[in-house]
């Protein structure tokens, strides 16, 4: 957030006299600089800034309401101090490990204005000074070399729009070779440094003079398009489609592109398989390995049988029925029997078909068999709901697998694996439709021999956001015993949400506005009327009638991101209505979005490095994931960070990381998977046909616990029900399982 009184861009040059704040994680600094004409506070991302250095910063002045005039640095350069007094101030600042005031004075007294040259080129000479050993002298030289390395890569990359904190990540990854590595192949940044994508790397390469048809460029573009395909759910792309997309992206000749892809296949940078009709499937190696290994491991788990423990089930079911005064339906009993008998079982069905009852019964049976049981789900909200339903601990899959981040492993790793498997006899995973192939492979690696795997989900919902269509592929392969539930139980039949979900799924129009209903439609025609009505429902009508908290209990779901009924427009209007600007609330404008204290926000990409602190205890961890929803607790404009509280964690984001967040008063239906809300409000307005689909409509409706309100045109309701088409996902898991 910038205060009033900001001026145009200018360049400021001077000596750093005092560093009053420095954040080692994101390199944000507050320092005072003495120029030829003034003494002024400079703030911004300035890695390894130290007193005594001469800096040149490009930015703008502004008048801070509390601290007065400051200079906001957007780009900066620095040079090592030349005068003895400045060198002493620099060394005494503590910027070099092992050097403080007394040692700094000794070094400057001994070497004068050549002190920094000695440290850089002949650090062993420092051992001539009393109190500095040879080992310590070498350590001082290494620390100074690191400062120079960070400075060089920051100076180099900021010319291409790469922020200093990303430049520091580059240095940490490549160390002293950073500049040379980037100069030889800038595309390596997109592959190996989290947060830097192909387009940034390509911009650097083009500015450095790389040829448009450079093989390195074509390789990077092919990798980028395959991962873009993964974001659309594909584990592979047909070769022709891959070549077409690369040629469109970087405007290169098809023959040249085809040649490079052949070379990548020969060097195992990409994998391939031949399919019928001479189609060649091209894979990223990680996805190919995850898919092939998942099939092998799942077949092995499913091949296990536990006939000896089968006989106890009938007696336990009778006790469950007696204790709860219920009678399990035949399909429910079949699911419980299957979970005991088979190594792997799938239980699938829509709302109201008794999946929760079955999970509870399975837990009871397994407890009677003396089995250790673990419950898990893909998201925090899904895990929390499972825990509340079953009255026992449930974890996210990432937490169950003990996720961690290791730079040498290039991303997320799990402590639970084949060497350190999960310590349970029965693993029940809910919301399996959300599990992508990479997470599924990590899960299977951690399942030890003899553990029963029970997968529960609704195969008619939208598939996972990540690559693959795991649940439906397994079911259609028939490789795992599957119990499909279809009967809606009497209590659930009283809910029009449940009834209409099944009507939609079977291609019938939902029943609207019936007496005593929990499923309504407010007819509106124009986009502006729909927008205004959605806002009014969330702000006034539903809170007044049902007592819902408009921010935490009502969720607007929409098929599209763009247009007047899309995520962006809805969030802007809902924020203004539900969390308006106020002098007591700090805010920051980032690109087109204003973030304000109290806002509901969502993490929109996986960040395996992001640190968090638990709200319940002193524990810490890393990893914030696509779809996590939280609330902005605090914005600190001076130190440029915001604090977001998720369900049970507190996370600090620097302003440079705000591209990972977006407002979440309204979210796409895809992003709502795994969550449940007291009330769902959904605009029904024209959008591309691929977004107005039956399973998207079904998924949206099944997110609501107590109330659904549709706002808009009945013709859109009809279109969504009639549109049974689904976007094809390229995957070979079904084939690998024998389907």
N, C-alpha and C positions, 0 to 999 in steps of 0.2 A: 504494500500500500504506500503510495507516494502522497505526501502532503502538498498543499497548495504552495505555489511559489517556485515551481520547477522551471529551469531555463533550458535553452538549447544546448546541443553538444559542444564541448570544448576539450582542450588538452591541458593537463596540469602536470608540472614536473617539479620534483623537489626531493628532499631528504626525509626519510621516515624518522621522526624524533621519538615517537612512543607508540607501541602496540598495546592498546587497552583491552582488546578481546581477539581471541583466535580460536576457531573451531577446527580441531584436527581432523574431524570426520569429513566435513564438506569444504574446508578451507575458507570459510567466511571470516572476514577480519574487519576490525574497526581500528584505525590508526590515525595519528596526527602527523601531518606532513608540513615541513617548512619549505615554502617556495621562495623565490626572490622577493615576492611582494606580500606574502600572507602566511599565516599559520592556520591550517584548516583540517577538519576531520574528514577522512576518506573512508568510505565503507564499500564492501563488495567482496567477491570471491578472488582472493589473492594468495595463492599457495606459497607457503614458506616465506611469508613476508617477515622482515626483521628490522629492528632499529639500526640506523646507520646506512641502510641501502638507499640508493637513488632510484626513484621510480618515476615512470611516465605513464599517466593514466588518461584514458579517454572516457568521458561520461558527461554528467550534467549536475549542476548545482540544484539544491532544493532546500527549503527552509523547514526543518523538522519542528513540530509543534512544541516539543519538550527540550530538544537538544540544540536548537538553533540551526545555523547554516551548515550543511554538509555537502560533500561531493560524492556522488554515486558512481563508482567505477564499473564500467562495462568491459573494458579491455585494459590490460596493463602490461608494461614492460619494466624490467628492473636491471640495473647493472651493479656490479659489486662496488663497494666503497673504495675510494682511492686515497683519501687523506687519513693520516694516522688516527685522528680523533673519531672519524666515522668508522674506521676499521675496528677500533677498540669498542665502540658502541655496538657494532654488529656482532663481534665475537662474544661480548659480555651478555648479549640478549638471551643466550641459551639455545639459539637456533641450531648450533652444532653440538651434537651429543658429546659430553665429556669436557665442555669448555664453559666456565663461568667467569665472574669478574676477575678473580685473582689470577687464574690461568690465562685469561685474555690479556691482562696487563703484562704478564711475563712474556707472552708470545710477541706482543707489539714492541715491548722494550728490546727484545732480541733481534727481531727481523724488520721492524719499522713498516714502511709502506709496501715491503715485499712479503709481508706476513701471509696474505691469502695465496700468493703464488707458491710459497713454500708448502702450505697445507695442501694445495692442489697437486703439485708436481713432485715434491720431495718431503712427504709427511714424516719420514724417518728422522729428518733433521730436528724435529720437535723434541726428540729424546735428548738433545743437547741441553735442554732446559731442566733445571732441578725440579723434581717432582713429577716429571712426565716419563713414563717407561716407554720402551720401544713398542710394546703391545698397545698401550694407550695412544701413542702417536699414530699408529696405523689405523686405529679405530676412529680417531679424529679425522684423518684423511678420508676414510670411507664415508663418514657422515657428511663431510663437506661435498664430496663427489655426488652424493645423493641429492643435496640441495641444488647443485648445478644441473643435475639430470632432470629434476622436476622443473626447474626454471626453463630449461631448453625445450622440453616437450610442451609446456604450457605456452611459451612464446610461439612455438611452431604451429600448434593446433588452433590457437585462438584466431589466427588469420583465416581459418576456414569455418569459423562459427562453432567450434567445439568448446564447451564451457570448461573452466578450470578444474571443477571437480571431476569431470570425465577425463580430463588430461592427466590428473593424478592417478586415476584408475589405470590408464594406459601405462604410466610409469611403474606402478606397482606390479603390473603384469610382465612388462618387458625390461624393467630396470634400466640400466645405463644404455642399453641398445635401442631405446624407444624411438628416437628420431630416425635412426638408420633403418629400423624395421619398417616404420611407417612410410618412409621415403621409398623403400624397395617394393612394398606392397601395402598400400593403404587399406585394401579390402580386407586385410587380416583383422582390422578393427571390428568389422561387422561380425566376424566369425568368433573372435576370442575375447572381446571386451563387452561386458554386459552394459546395455544402454545405448550403444552406438550401432545404428542400423546401416543397411546397405546405402540408402540415399545420402547419408552424411559421408560415408566412406567414398562413395562415388563422386561427390562434390569435391572432396579433397583430391582425389585422383585426377579429375578433370582439370582442376586448377594447377596441379603439379605437371600437367602436360602429358598424361597417359593417353595413348591412342584410343580412339573410340572403339576399335575392334580388338583391343588388347585381350589376349587369352585370359589374363587375370580378371579382367572386367567381365568377360563372358562367364567364367567360372563362378564369380561372386553373384552375378545376376541369376544364374541357374539355381544356385543354392538358395538365394533369396526367394525365388518363385516357388521352389519346393516347400519352403517354410511358410510362405503365404498360402500355399495349398493346404498345409497342415492346419492353419488357422481357420480354413473353411471346412475342415474335417477329414481331409484326404491323407491317407498314409503314403500314397504314391500319386504320380501323374503319368498319363500316357506320354510317350516320347514326343509325339507330334504336338500335343497340347503344350508340353513344356517348351519346345522350340518356338512355337507361336508366341507364347507369353514372353519369353526372353527377347525375341526380336521386337515385339511391341514396346517393351520396357526400355531397351537401350539402342534401338534402331540399328541393328547389325544384320549382316547378310545371313540367310538361313544356312548356307553351306558352311560358313565359318562357325556358326553356332553348333551345328551338327558335329563338326569335327572336334570341337572342344569337349562336347558332351561324351563323345566316343573316348577321348583321351581320359576324361574323368572316370569313366567306367573301367578302363584298363588299369588305372592306378588305384582303384577301389575308393575313390573319393565319392562315388555314387554306386548304388547297387541296382541290378535290374533282373527282371524275370519276363519270360515270354508267355503271353496269354493267347487264348484262341483268337482267330482272325488276325494273326500276326501283330497283335498289339504288344508293344514293349512297355512294361511298367518300370518307371524310374523312381528309385527310393533314395532318400537320405539314409545313410547307413544306420543311424540310431533308430529310425522308425522301422527299417527292415529287420533289424535285430530284435527289437521289442515285439514285433508282430510274430516272427517265426518262433522265438523263444516262449512267448505267451501261449501259443498253440501247443507246443511240446509239454510245457509244465501243466497246463490245464488238463490235457488228455491224461497225464500221469495221475493227477489228483482225482479226476473223475473215474479212473479205472479202479480205485480202491473200493472195497465193499466191507460192510460191518454187519453181516448177517447175524453174528452171535449175540449182538446187543439189541436185536430187533424185537424180541418178545416182550420186553418190559414196557413198550410204548402203549399198548392197549390199557394196561392197568393205570398208568399215569394219566392218560387222557380221561379215563373215567373219573379219577379224582379231581382233575381240573374242572370237568363239567359239573361235578357235584359241588365243589367249593364255590364256583362262580354262578351256579344255577343257569348254565347254558348248555346247549347241545351243538357241538361242532358239526358243520356240514361235511359231506363226504370229501369234497375237494380240500377242505381245511385239514381233515385227518390225513388225507393222502400226502399233503405237504409235510406234515409232521413226521409221518412214517418215512418219507423219502429222505428227509434231513438226517435221520438216524441211519438209514441203510446205505446211502451213497456217499462217496467222498466229496462230490460236488453236486449241489442242487440249486436250481433257479426257481424262485417263486415270483410270478408276475401277475399283475392285475391292476385295475383302475381303482379310483376312490370308492370306499364303502364295501369292498370285497373281502375285508377281513385280514389284510396283511399283518396289521399290528397284533391282532388276536393270535395269529399263527406264530409270530416271533415270540410272544410271551409263552405260548405253549411249548415251543421248541426249547426255550430257556429252561422251563420247568422240567422237561424230559431229560435234558442234558445234565441238569443239576442232580437229578435222581440217578443218573449214570456215573456221577462223580467227575464230570468233565469241567475243565477250566474254559470259561466262555469269554470271548472278546466281542464287543460291539463297535462298529465304525460306520462312518458315512463320509462322502467326499468333502462337504463343507461344514463350517462351524455351526451354522443354523440347523442343518440337517442332523448333525450329531447331537445338538442340544435337544432337538425335538425327539429323537430316538431315545435319548436318556430320560426325558420326561415321561414318555409313553411306557417305557419298560422298568423305570424305577431303579436303574443301575447305570454305572458309568459307561458312556459312549465317547469315543474319540474321533477326531477327524483322521482320515487316512494318513495325512502327513504327520500328524502327531503320533499316531499308532506306530508308524514306521520310523519315527525319530529322525525327522528331516534335519539336514544341516547343509552348510555351504562350504565348499572347499575350492579355492581358486585353481589348484592343480587338476581338479576333476571337472573344471569348466562348468560349474553350476550346482544344482541341487544334488545332494547325495542323501542316502538313507542309511542309518546305522543298523537297521534291521534288514537282513539279507540272507543268502544261503549259509554264510558263515555264522550269522547271529540271528537265527529265525525267531519268529514270534513265539512267546511262551504260552500257547493256548492249545486246547484240543478242538475247539469249535470257534470259527470266525464267522460272524454274521455281518454282512455289508449291506446297508440300506441305500436307496437312491442310486442303484447301479447304472441307470441310464446316463448318469453324469460322468462316469468313469471313462477316461480316454485310454488309448492303448499304452502310452508311456507309464501312466500311473498304475494301470492294470499289471503290466510286467513287473514293476517294482513291488507290487503287492504279492504277486505269485512267487517271486524270489524269496519272500520272507515267510511263506507258508511251509512249515516242516512236514515231512512225511507222516501220515497218520492223522493230520488235522482235517476236520470236515470244513468245507467252504460252502457257506450258504449265502447266495446272492439274491437280494430282494429289490424289485423295482417295477416300474411301469414302462413296458416296452413301447407304448403308444405315445409317450412324451417325446419332446425334442431330444435328439441325441446330444452327446457331450459337446461342449464348446471346443475341446481339444480334438486331435486327430483320432479317427476310428469311429466305429459304431458298435462298440464292444457288446453290449447286452443283446441287441438284436442279431448280431452276427452269431453269437453263441447259441441263441435260441433257434435260429434258422438252420444251424449246422446239425442240430440234434445230437451233439456230442456230449451234452450234459442233461441229466434228467430234469425236466421242466414241468412245473405244475402251474397251469394258467387258470387264474380265478376269474369268473365271470358273473357269479351270482351276487346281486346287491342285497345286503341284509336289511331287515325291516326297519331298523332304526335309521340306517343311512337313506332309505327310501323317502324319509320325511324331509330330507334336504333337497331342494331343487338344484343346488350346486352339484350334488352327486348325480342326480337324475339327468340334469342337462349335460354334464360332462360325458356321460355314457351315450346320450342322444347324439351329441356332437361327434363322438368317436365312431358312431355307427352311421353317420351321414344324415342325421335328422336335425331339423331346426330345434333350437332350445325353446322351452316354454317360458314365456316372458310375463312378468307383472301379474302373477297369480296371487290370489288372496293368501296372506300369511307367508308369502314367499321370501326367500333370501336371494333371489335372482331377478334383477330388474333391468329395464332398458328405458333410458330417457332419450326420446327422439329429437335429434337436432340435425340440420342439414348443412349449414355452412361451416367451414373450418373454424372461423372465429367464434361462432356460437358453441361449437363443441368444446373449444379451448376454455371459453368463459364458464361453461357449465361444469367441466371437470374441476376447475379451480374452486367454484362455488361449492361443489359437493365436498371437496377435501377440506375447505376452510370453515364452512358453516353448516351445511345441511346434514352431513353424516355425523359430525361431532355433536350437533344439537340433538339429533334424533337417537343416536346409539351411544353417545358418550365416548366415541373413539378419539384417541390422540391423533391429530391430523398428520404428525410427522412420523411417529413410531408405529402406528397401527394401520394406517391407510397407505396402500401402495398403488401408484398409477403404473400400469403396464401398457406398453404400446408396441405394435409390430415394427415400427420404423424409427430411425434416428432423425430423418430429415422431414421438413414440411411443418405445417402449423400444428399437426397432431403428433409430431415426432418428439424424441427425447429432448433435444436442445430447446425448442420453443416451450414445451411443457415445463421444463425445469426452470427456465427464466421466469415464467409467470407464477409458478408455484412457490419459488423462492421469495418473490416479491410479496406474495400473499401470506405465506406461512412463517417466514423469517426475514421481515423487512429490515432495511437499513436503519440503524439506530446508533446514537453517539456512544452508547455503552458497548457496542459490538465492533471489534476491529475486523477489517476485511482487506483482501488483496485481490487485485485484478490480474489474472494470468491469461494472456491471449484474449479470447472472447468471453471467458468465464470469470465472474466475481465469486470468490470464496469468502464466506462470512462465518464468524463464530456462531455455533449452533446449527450450521448446515448439515444436512444428511448427505453423505458422500459415499462413493464406491471406488474401490481399487479396480483398475481396468486392465492390468497386466500382471503376470506373475513376476514378483521380485524376490529372488531367493536370498538376497543379501540384506534385505531390510530388517533392522533389529527392532524387537519389541520387548516391553516389560509387562508382566502379568499384573492385572488389577487385583487379583485375589491373594497373591503372595509375592515373594521377592524374586521369583524365577524370571529368567530372560530366555529369549529365543530369537530365531531369525525366520523370515519368510512371511510375506503378505501376498495373498493370491487373488487372481482375477475373480471378481464377483463378491469379495468381502465388503460388507456395508458397515459404516461407522458414522460418527458425528464429530464435527470439528469442535474440540474443547478449547483451544487457545491458538491465537495468531500472534506471533512476535515479529513486528515489522522491522525492529532494530537489528535483530540477529537473523532475520529472514528464515524463520521456520514456522510450521504449524504442527499442532498436536492433534491427532485423531484417535478417538476411543472406539475400538471395535467391541465385539461382545465381551471379551474378557482380557483385552490387550490394549496397551497404549503405545502408539507409534509416532515418532517424530519425523516429519518430512521437511527437507530444505525446500526453499522456493523453487530451486532448479529441478525438483522432482515432482512438481505439481502436474506435469503431463501424465502422471500415473493415476490421478484422481479426476472424477467428474461428479457433478451433483447427481443425487439419486432420489429426488422426490418422484421422478419418473424414470423408469428403466425399461430396456427392451425385454421382451418375454424371454429371450435366450439368457439374459443375465439374471433372471429371477429363478432359474432352476435350482432346486434344492431348498428353496425358502417357502415359508408359509406366512400369510398375512391375515389379520382379522378381516380386513376388507380390501377388495381389489376393484379399482375403477379403470375401465378400459375404453379408450376412444375407438370408434368404428368409423374410419375415414379412408378414402382411397389411398392405395399404396401399390408398389409393384406386386404382381401376382405371386411371385415366389415368397413374399412375406405374408400374404393373406391366405395361409394354408390351414387345413383342418387340424393338423397336429399342433401347430402353433396356438390356435384358438383353444384347443383342448388343454394344452400345457398351462396357458394363462388362467383358465377357469379353475384348474385343480390347484392353483396356488392359494386360493381363498379358503379360509376356515369358516367364516360366518356370513359373508356378504359379497355378492358380485353386482356391480352396476356397469352396464354398457351405455355409452353415450355416443349418439350419432345416427347413422343410417342403417335401417334394417337390410337394405340391399347388400351392405358389406357383410353383415351377419350371414346372409344366404351364400354369398361368394365364398366365405371362409369355410362354411360347412361343406359346400360342394367341391372345393378344391382339395382333392385327396393327394395331389402330387407332392412329392418331396424331392429336395435337392439330392442328386446322386452323390454318394460318398465313395471314393475309390478306396477299397480295402480288400485284402485277401485273407483276413482272419477266418471267415467262414470256410473258404476253400482249404485252408491249412488244417482246420479241425475236421475235415472230411465231409463237409456239407456241399 
